[in-house]
């Protein structure tokens, strides 16, 4: 939930002031709308879920990188 709240104003400000329908919104309109969204998100009566994928990786050490370059075999047909 903290991620939603932290990025909500930035995402909304960009999208609604640039692509608002039928006309782009003013900065003040977006701020009022975001305040209403924050209040709704914090309401304990509603439970929001979001699917997310997470990928963990690390940069290979130099000796691992050297090994992988020499051990790669590409079959050409």
C-alpha positions as CSV (number, residue, x, y, z in Angstrom):
1,X,0.0,0.0,0.0
2,X,2.9,2.4,0.7
3,X,4.1,2.1,-2.9
4,X,0.6,3.0,-4.2
5,X,0.4,6.0,-1.9
6,X,3.9,7.2,-2.6
7,X,3.6,7.2,-6.4
8,X,-0.1,8.0,-6.7
9,X,0.3,11.8,-7.1
10,X,3.1,11.6,-9.6
11,X,1.4,9.1,-11.9
12,X,-1.9,10.9,-11.7
13,X,-0.4,14.3,-12.2
14,X,1.3,13.2,-15.4
15,X,-1.5,11.3,-16.9
16,X,-4.4,13.6,-16.0
17,X,-2.7,16.9,-16.8
18,X,-1.5,15.6,-20.2
19,X,-4.2,13.2,-21.3
20,X,-7.3,14.0,-19.2
21,X,-10.6,13.4,-20.8
22,X,-12.3,15.4,-22.3
23,X,-9.7,18.1,-21.6
24,X,-6.5,17.9,-19.5
25,X,-7.1,18.5,-15.8
26,X,-5.6,21.4,-13.8
27,X,-3.0,20.8,-11.1
28,X,-5.6,21.6,-8.4
29,X,-8.2,19.2,-9.7
30,X,-5.6,16.4,-9.7
31,X,-4.6,17.2,-6.1
32,X,-8.2,17.0,-4.9
33,X,-8.7,13.8,-6.8
34,X,-5.5,12.2,-5.4
35,X,-6.6,13.2,-1.8
36,X,-9.9,11.4,-2.4
37,X,-8.1,8.3,-3.7
38,X,-5.7,8.3,-0.7
39,X,-8.7,8.4,1.6
40,X,-10.3,5.5,-0.2
41,X,-7.2,3.4,-0.3
42,X,-6.7,3.8,3.5
43,X,-10.3,2.7,4.2
44,X,-10.0,-0.6,6.2
45,X,-13.4,-1.8,4.8
46,X,-11.9,-2.4,1.4
47,X,-9.0,-4.8,0.6
48,X,-7.1,-4.1,-2.6
49,X,-4.9,-6.7,-4.2
50,X,-2.3,-6.3,-6.9
51,X,-0.4,-9.0,-8.8
52,X,3.3,-8.3,-9.1
53,X,6.3,-10.2,-10.4
54,X,9.6,-9.8,-8.6
55,X,13.0,-10.8,-10.0
56,X,16.1,-11.1,-8.0
57,X,19.5,-11.1,-9.7
58,X,23.1,-10.1,-9.1
59,X,25.9,-9.0,-11.3
60,X,28.2,-12.0,-11.9
61,X,31.7,-11.9,-10.5
62,X,34.5,-11.4,-13.1
63,X,35.7,-15.0,-12.7
64,X,32.1,-16.3,-13.3
65,X,31.7,-14.1,-16.3
66,X,35.0,-15.4,-17.8
67,X,33.9,-19.0,-17.2
68,X,30.5,-18.5,-18.8
69,X,32.0,-17.0,-22.0
70,X,34.2,-20.0,-22.6
71,X,31.6,-22.6,-21.8
72,X,28.9,-21.3,-24.1
73,X,28.2,-23.5,-27.1
74,X,26.0,-22.4,-29.9
75,X,24.8,-25.0,-32.3
76,X,24.6,-23.8,-35.9
77,X,22.4,-25.6,-38.4
